[in-house]
Amino acid sequence: MRSSMIRTLVSLGVLATIVASSASDSKHQLNTVEDVLSETKGGPMDAGAKAGATNSEAVSRTDTVFNEMEVPPMKELNGDELEKDIGKGYWFIKHYSPYCHHCQAIAPTWQTLYEYYYTSRPVSSAKSADTKTSLNSFERYYDFHFASIDCTAFGDACTAHEINAFPTFSLYKDAKFVKKFEGHKDMAGLSAFVEETLESIRPGSRPTEGVKLPEPGASSVDTGAKPETPTQKDKDVSGGKAAGEKHKVVASKAGASVSAADAKATEKAKPKTRKVPTLPKKPSTPPNPAGKSISLSQESFQKLVTNTQDPWFVKFYAPWCHHCQALAPSWQQMGKELQGKLNIGEVNCDVEVRLCKDVRVKGYPTIHFFRGGERVEYEGLRGLGDLVSYAKKALDIGMGVIDVDAAAFKELEETEEVIFLYFYDHATTTEDFAALERLTLSLVGHAKLVKTDSAALAERFKISTWPRLLVSRDGRPSYYNALSPADMRDFRQVLSWMQSVWLPLVPELTASNSREIMTGKYVVLGILSRERADEFILDKREIKNAALDWMEKQTQAFQLERQELRDSKQLRIEEAEDRSDQRALRNAKSIRIDISEHDKKQVGFAWVDGIFWDRWIRTTYGVNVALDGERVIINDEDNHRYWDKTVSGAPIVPSRTSILETLPKVVSNPPQLSSKSSTGAIQHLLFKFRGGMASHPFITLILLVVVVGGAYWGKGRIRRSKGGGGSGFFHLDGKEGWMNSSGPSGKAD
């Protein structure tokens, strides 16, 4: 009874997954491996068939007919014997999931493509022959094969080949990866990829004008007919031989990437995408024509700020506030400097109480940047230069998210430390672009956001699904992992990820970002001086190199740990299979490898101007840059402690070697080096007591009861010792003392 209920629940779960998947965005979005592998394993037999499984247990082993010729089922690969199965010849493989609706949609195209090429005759003048034995059969002539692999059944095999989305089409030669198909996933796109490969294998063997392709699901096509749109190809023998030699070089190197020339050719050949939505036209009247800050009321604020797309920089203040009075001259001067560029306004919260309440002003002054009813609070310094710098960066959002190609992005990398790059294609929707535009306001003053459909950039960052979002920090990419198309339009979720990665690899510590940088992690803090320009540049470079090396080592360690867990899981599966223990086998297969790089306390890197923040640095860390020179400390703000010495006892200096030999000793649990307190002795004692209460609440409660009980008991003892009547008599060793003044009634116990 229990087993039947379990099977019913599993079937319902799979059915719900398929229905939900089918109801999602109908555009050409690809499911990630993590998304699909987390779903229930096993499922109805027709799921595999829809997704393109041909001769697996999901479907029956029946031949099909194409052009009146029998076609055997496409080979369904076994992940455990993958290297053996594709060890000889060329293999064009589809990696899929039975629950992926995109896999189901492309299955007829994939099957028809296979049937068409399997029944084709390389030498058209030859007579029809047995496709299995004839030398003129497609597979024997080209040694080219089609196959599929179910990644839900063989997840480890797909993960080992870095399959990150479904469906993914990859070309292998003698079990070595050659390249991934990245064109349009339709009959024409897949066929063009196959034709290019076949031409490189047998130069001059493919038709110059291309081939006539069948419709998906068709059972025949006139192979002698010419295509409606002839393919423009150079089919001379010498050119074909050159292409063949080039392909052999690529195929001989596992994992080799497409050359820059190929990427440029691909980008030129890529069809023009539809025009993306544009922002509303700018008003004819220039902003801030008078060059001053305008006083706004409830009505004028609604008319000029909320109901327009014009950007506004607005200050909310109170006349009696000393900080507001100090800000006033800089605010007025900023209005003059931004004349004709940006609207500047101010709201007196003593007068416009309702408006300030609606904006949720909690302190004075509060500064917001507005655009089209949306706003972001300015939390930086209030000097004139800081305000103007922020305002000029905010002006860039008026142009929207700009489109870049590979050359423009390279130029941008030379001036920007952090760049968010959004990849889109022809299937990206208006809703996707609208969600992207919403993000710009929150990124003001933090990072640059651009978009692209460049094939060269997609090749550089290994993009295979669209739309896709990544951040490039000093050329090092980090990807936003969206499990579904809706996740790419989830404003709060995307913005939360952006906020976690929008700092540079080695940012400057300032008053506005200190909390964001210092809390929640170890921070390698370089204390530098701008006055020594040459040393300053070299020291920043050393800290950045140390940061890159540390991140690379941590990534490798994480991958190694994850691989060890996978190996352990596989070992359990093999042991259970050897013992024919079905329960142990199910338990082993149900093990989830769910680890994250963020499970451990992270390490950040930053630098601070030791001259500008001299007083704080001397009182907190005991470092005087003017006398001691540049130094590095490793700070743990959560525990109010820091390290400033290496293993040998020497000060940590801005050197990659000095930092990397000390950091592992600090982050180990427990730390192998003694730390210093970044607070005073009393503060440190109180912090330790508070930390102990948080870590051991029950022990703390017991100690608190003991202390209170002891105090109460001691107080009672003191009262009884005083006895009756305020006598000065005391008892010592059974003898009466000399302070008695009222007779025997004053004795103590």
N, C-alpha and C positions, 0 to 999 in steps of 0.2 A: 504493500500500500504506500509506504513512504517513498520507494523508488519511483513509482508511477507519478506521485505528486511532484517529485523533483523534476522528472522529465517534462511534466506539463508546465511547470514554472519556467524552466529553461526555454522551452519552445515559445511561451508567451513573451519572454524577455527578448528573444531573437526577433520575433515578429514585430514587437514594439520598436526595436532598433531600426528594422528595415523601413517601417512606416514613417518614423521620424526622419530618417535619412532621406526618404523620397520626398518628404514635405518641405525640406530645406531649400535653400537657394538653388534655382534651376540653372543658374549660370555655370560656366565651366570652372568650378572650384574643386580642388583636389583634397581628399581626406588625408590627414597625417597618419603615419604608422602608429604613433602612440594612441591616437583616437580609436583606431579600428582594433588594435591589439587588446585594448582594454575592454572590448565588448565580449559577449559570451561566445565561447568557442563552440563549434559545431552548429548545425542549423538545418533547415529544410533542404532537401536535395535540389530543388529548383534554384536555390540561391547560387550555388556553384555554377550551374549552367548559365544563368543570366550573366554572371560575372566573367564568363569566358572559360570556365573549367571544361575540359573536353573529355578526358578519359580517366578522371579521378573517380572516387567513389560517389561523387555528387551526381554523376550522370552515367547513362549506360554506354557501353563501348560499341557504338554503331557507326558505320561508315556513312559518309554523305556523298552526294553526287554533284559535280560541277562540270559543265560542258560535256555531259554524258560520260564522265570518267569518275570512277570511284575514288574517294579521298578518305584515307584513314583518319581517325581522331588525332587532333594535335597532341603532341607529347605533353603530358602533365608531369612536371619535374618533382622529384622527391628531394626535399631540402637536405635530408641526411646524406644523400648521395649526389649532391649537385655538382661537385667538382668532377666526379666520375662521368656523369651523364653528358656534360658539355665539354668534356676533355678533348674532343677532336672536332675541328671545323668551326664554322661561324654559326653563332646562335643568337637569334633576335628574340628576346625574352620579355614577356609581359608579367610584371609583378602586380598582383591584384588582391582584393579582398572580396569575398562573396557578398558582403554587406555594404559595399561602396556603390552608391547609385551611379557614379561616373563610370565605374568599371562595368556595371550592368548596361549602361547606355552605349558604351563603345564595343561591347562584346560582339554584336553582329558584324561590325566593321572589321574587327580583328579576325573573326572566323572566315569571312568572305575574302579578306586579303590573303590569308593562308591558303584557302582553296584555289584562289586564282593563280598564285605563284606555283603551288604544288603541281597543278595540271598544265602549267605553261611549258612550252618546248623552247629551250634556248636557241637551237638551230631551227628556224622556221621552215626551212626547205625539207627537213627530214620528215619521214613518215611517222605516223602515230605509233608509239611503242609503249610497252609496259613501263609505267613510271617508277616501278620498284627495281627493275633490272636493267633498263636501257641506259646507255651512257648519255643519251640525250634527255634524260629526266632532269628536272630542275635541281633536286637535292644532290644528285651524283655529279652534275656538271659544275655547280658552284660550291658544293659542300656547304650549303647554307640551309639552316633549319629554323623553323618557328617553334616556340614552346611557351608555356605559361607556368607560373608557380603561385600557389595559394599562400599568401603571407600570414594569414590567420592560423594556418596549420603548421607553417614552418617560419615562425617569426624570427627565430635566431638567425636563420640563413639570410633572410631579407635584411635584417639589421646589420649583419656582417658585411653586406654589400652596400651599406649606407642608403637603403631605400627609405626615404622620408615621406613619401606621398604615394597615393594610389590614383589611377594606375600609373606605373612608371615603366617605360620601355627602354631596355638597355641592350647593347650589342657586345657580345663576347667572342673571343677567338681562342680556341684551345684552353678554355676555362679562365682566360685572362680578360679583364674588363677593357673594352676599347673606348666606347663613348656612350653617352646617354642621348636618346632622342629628345629634342627640346622644341620641335616645331608644333604645328597645329595638329591636334589629335583627331584627324579625319582620314578618309581614304586617300586623298591626294597627298596630304602631308606624310603619312606613313609610307606610301608608295615611293615618294620622292627620296626618302631616306634609304629605302631598300634598293632603289635603282642606283643611287650613288655608290652604295656599298658593292653591288654586283658589278658595276662598271670598274671599280677599283680591283676587284678580284680577277675579272676577265676583261681587260681593256678592249674596247671596240665591240663587245658582244651585245650591248644594249641598243635599241632603236634610237636613232638620232633625234627624232621628233617626239619621243616618249611612247607611252603605251595607253591603250584604251582600257579604262578601269571600269569594273562593274559597280553597280549600286550596292550598298550594304544589304545583305540578306538575299541577293540575287543568286540564281543557280547557273547562270550562263552569261557569256559576253562574247562579242565578235572579236576574237584575238587578231584578226587580219585588218580590222578597221583602224584608222588613224584617230588619235585623240582630238577632241573638239578644239582644245587649245594646245598646239604643239609646244613642247618644251624646248627652250633655247639652250642647246648644249653644244659644246665643242667635242665632236666625236672623232677627231682624227686619231689615228693609231698612236702617234708619238705622244700626243697629249694624254691619251688614255693610259699609256704605259707610265708616263710621269705621275699621273694620279694614282696608279696602282702601286708604284714604288713608295709614294708618299704615304698611302694607306698602310702599307706593310710596316713602315717605320713606326707609325702611330700604334698599330696593333701589337707590335713587339714590346711596347712599353706599357705595362699595366698601369691603368689610372692616368694615362697621359691626357692632357687637356687639349682642346681645340686651339689651334694657333691663332695668333692675333689677326692674320689675314683672313682666316675662315670666319672669325667673329665679325670682322668688318663686312665680309661678303654676306653673311647671314643677316646682318643689320640692314644692309642695302636691299636685300631681297624681301625683307619683312614687309607685309602689306601695311598700308597706312591704316592706323587705328582711327576710330571715330573721334570726333572733336570732343574734348572734355568740357564740362560746364565752365563758364567764365563767370567772374565776379561782376556785380552790378557796376555800371559806369560811374566814374567819379563825378561829383557835382561840378558844375561850371564855375561856381564861386569858390575861390581859394579858401582854405581853412585859416582861421586866426588872422584875418586881414588887418586888424588893428595892432597886433603884436602885444596883447595883454590878456590877463586872466579875467574871464567873464563871471560875474556873480550870477548863480543859477537859483531859481525858485522851483517849487514843485511843478508848476506849469511849464516853465521854459526847459527844465530838465527832461520832462516827458517829451516835449516837442523836438528838442535839438539833439538829445543823447539817445533816449530809449527807442524812439520811432524812426531812427535813421541808421544808415550803415557807416556814418562818419565816425572816425576814431576820436576819442576825447580822453584827455588826461585831467582828472578831477580830484581836487583836494577837499576833504570834509574836515572842518575845524570848528573851534570855539574861540571867541575873541579873548577870553580870560586865560587861555592855555599858553604857558610860557614856551613850550616846544613849538606851538603854532606861530607864536610871535617871532621865534628865531628862524622859522622856515620862510616867513613871508617875503623877505628881500630876495632870496634865491628863487622863490616861486615866480615873483614878478619878473625877475631878470630872465628866467627860462622862457616866459611868455614872449619876451622881446626876441630872444635868439631863435625861437621856433615860429616866428611870424611867417605866414604863408605856407607853413608845413604841417602844423598840428594844432588842433583846438585845445585850449587850456581853460579850465573852469574851476570854480570853487563854490562850496556850499557852507553857509553859516548854520551850524546845527542848533544854535540857540534859537534861531528863527524858524528854520525848516525842520522841526522836530520829527514830523511824520516821515519825510523823505529819508532822513538819516536812519530812522528806525527800519524803514523798508530795505535800505542798503545794508543793514545790520552793522552799523558803526559801533564799535565797542571801546574805542579809545581815540584820542586826538593827538596829532593829526592822523587821519587815515587817507591813503591815496589809492585810487583805483584807475585802471586803464579800461575804457569802455569801447565796445564796438558792436553795433546792432543788437543791443539788449544784453549782450554777454559782457562779463567783466573779469578782471584778474587783479588781485591786490599787489601793489608795489611794496616790497619789504626790504629794499636796499637802503643804502646810506642816503642822507638828505642834503648832501652838498650839491652845488650847482652842476658840477661836472658829472656827478653820478646821475642826477635827474635827466640831464640833456642826453647822456649816453643811452640810458634806458629808453627815452622817448624816441631817439633815432632808430634804435633797433625795433621798437614797436611799429614804426612807420613802414617797415618792410612787409608787415602782414597785410597792408593795404593792397599789395600786388598779388596776394594769394600765394598758394604753394606753387613755386615756379617749376617748370619742366627743364630737366638737364639731360645732356648726353654724357658720354664718357669723358670727353675733353673738358666740358664745363665742370663736371664733378671733380676732376683732377685739380683744376684751378681752385675750386672751393676748398679742397682739402689743405691747400697751402695757407689759407687764411682762417679756417674754422677748425677748432679742436674736436667739436662734437657735431655730427651731422646725422639727422634721421633721414633715411632714404626709403621711399615708398615705391614699390614696383607694381605696375598695372599693365593690363593687356586689353585686347579688343573686347573682352567679356566683362570688364570692370563696369559696374553700374553707376548711375547718377547718385544713388544713395551712398555708395562707397566714397565718391569724391566729396559729397557734402559732409560726411563724417570726418573726412580728412581735414577739410577746411576748418572745422570746429576746433581742431587741436592747436591751430596756430597761435591763438590768443594765450593759451597757457604756457607756451614755449618762449614767450617774449623774455629776453634777457638770459635765457638758458642755453638754447641750442637752435640750430638751423634745420628747417624741414623742407625737403624738396621731393619731387616725384620724377619717375623715369619709366620709359618703355624700351630702354636701350638693351639690345642683345649682348653687347660687349660687357656692360655692367652686370647683366644677369649671369653671364659666363664667369666673370671675375668673382662674384659672390655666391656662385653655385645655386642660383634661384631656379626652381622647377615648378613652383606653384604661384599663382597670381590671384588676388593681390597679396603682396608680402611686405612686411615692414622690418627694417633693421636699423641699428645705430652703428655708425663708424666712429670710433674714437682712436685717433692717431692711426687710422688704417686698419684697426682691429675690429671686426664686425661682431655684433651680438644680435640675435634674432628674437623677434616677438613670436611666440608659439601660439598661433590661433588654431583651436581645435575645429572651428566651423566658420563659415563666412560671416555669421552674425557676430562672432568675436572680433572681427576686424572693424565692425561698426559700433562696438561697445565703447562709448566715449570714456567712461570711468575706468574700465579695465585697461584700455590702451594707455590712457594718461597715467595710471598708476605704474604701469611698466616703464613708461618714459621717465617718470620722476625717479625711478630706481637706477636709471642708467644715464641720466643727462649730465652728470658731472664729468669733466675730463678725467683722463687716467691719473693725472697729477694736478689737481686744481689748486689755486691759491686760497688759503684760509682767510676769510674776511668775517666781519661781524654779521653779515647777512646769511652766510652759508655755514657758519661754524657748527651749529647744532646738527645740520644735515650731514656734515663731513665726519664729525667726531663721535657721534653716539652710535651705539650698536655694533661696533667693530674695533679691532686694533687699527691704529693709524700710524703709519711711518711718516713722521712730520719733519721735513727739512727746514731748519731755521737758517735762512739765507740773508744776504745783504745785497741790495741793488747797487750800493755805492761801488762795489768791486765788480764792474760789468763783466769782465772776462770770466772771472771765477763763478759769477752768478749763472752765466749761460752753461758753463761746463757742469756745475753742480746740479742744475735742473735736468740736464741731459742724463747724468749718472742716476739720478733718482728715477727718471722715467724708464731707463734701461733696466733698473732693478725691478720696477713694477712689471714690466713686460716679461722679464725672466720668471718672476714669482708666479704670475698668472699662468704662464705656459706650463710651469712645473705643477701647479695645482690642477690644471685641466688634465694633464697627463696622469696624475695620481688618481683623479676622480675616474677617468676612463679605465685605468687599471683595476681600481676597486670594483667598478661595475662589471668588468669582464670576469673578475674572479668570482663574483656572485653568480654570473651566468654559467661559468664553468661548474660551480658547485651545484647549481640546479640541474645542469645536464648530467653530472655524475650521479645525482640522486635518481634521475629518470632511468639512466642506464642500469643502475643497480637494481631498481625495481623491476625493470624488464627482464633482467637476468634471472631474478627470483620468481618471475611471473606473479608478482604481488600487485594486484590491480588497485587495491586501496592505497598502497604506498605510491603507485604510479600516478594516481589521481592527485594525491597530496603534493607530489613533486611538481606536477604540471601546474598546479594551482598557485605555486609560489610566485609572488609578484616582486619583481626587482624594482623597488620604489625608493630610490635614493636621489638626492639633489645636491648640487654643489653648494647650496645655501644652508644645508643642514648644520654645518659647522660655522663657528664664528668667523666672519670674513675679515680680510685685511685690506685696508685702503691706504692710499698714498696721497700726500699733500705737501705744500710748502707754505711758509709764512714769512713775511717781511720782518726780520729780526730787529731792524732799526725802528720801523714805524710802531711795532708792538713791543718795544724794548721793556717797558715797565712790567707788562703782564708776563712776558717770557721770563724775566729775572725772578719775579716773585713766585711763579708757578713751577718753573723747571730749573731755575738757578743758572741760566745760561746768559752770558753777556757777549753778544756777537762782536761788539767793538773790540773787546779784549781777548775773548776765547776763539774767535773766528767762527766759521760755519760749522754747525753741529746738526745731528739727527737724533731725535728721540722717538721711541715707540710708545704711543699713548694708549691706555685703556680707560676711556672716560667713564664707562659703566662702573668700574671698580675704583676710580679715582687713584690710579697708579700709573707709573711710567718707567721705562728703562732707558738709560743713557750710556751704558757701558757694554762693550763687546765681551766675548768669552775670556779674552786675555786681560780684561780690566781697563782697556783703553777706551776713550770716548768714541761713540759712533760718529763717523764723519760721512759727508755726502759722497760715498763711494759704493759702487755696486757690490764689491767684495765685502766691505764692512757691513752693509745692510743685510746681504743674503746669508752671511755666516752667523748673524745674530738673530734674525727673525725666526728661524725654526726653533731655537731654544726658548723664545718668548711665547710662541703660540702653542707649544706642547702643553699637555695637561698632566700634572701641574707644570708651571714654568720652571725651566732649569736654571734661570738666572734670577737673582734677587731684584725686587722692584723697589721704587721709591714712591712716597705718597705725594700726590699733586695738590693736597689740601693741608691745612694746619693740623696740629696734633689733636686738638679737641674735636675738630670737624671729622678727622679721620676716625677717632674713637666712636663718635656718634654714628658715622656711616657704617662702621663695622658692626655696631650693635643693631642698627636697622637692617643690615644685610643678614645678620644672624636670625633676626625675627622673621624675615621673609623666607629664609631657607629652611628654618626649623620652627614652624609656628607652634607645634605641640610642646616641644621642649621649652620654648620661650614661655608658653602659658603656664607650664608647671613651675618654672623658675619664678615667674611673676607671683603665682600663688604662694610659693615658699617665702618669697621676700615680704609680701604683704602680711602673711601669717606670722612670720618672724618679727616684723615690726609691731604688729598688734600684741604679740606675746611679750615682747620686750617692754612695750609701753605699760602693760599690766604689771610686770615685775617692778618697774620703776615706781608706779603708784603705790604698790604694796610696801615697797621698801621705805617710802616716806611715812607710812603708818599714820597714827592719828595725831592731830594737833600741832603739826609743824615743829616738832622738837628737833634739836640739833644733835641728838644722841646717835652714836653709831656703834655697831658691834664688830669686834675684831678678835678672832681666835677665842671666842667665848668670854672675852673680857670687855668690860664697859669702857667707853671712851670718855674723854674729858669735856666733850661739847654738850653733855646733858644739862638741861636747865629746867626740866619739869618733872622729874621723878621717873619711876619705873614705867609709866604709860608710854614713853617715847621709844621703847625698844623696837628694833627691826628684826625681821625673821632671819 
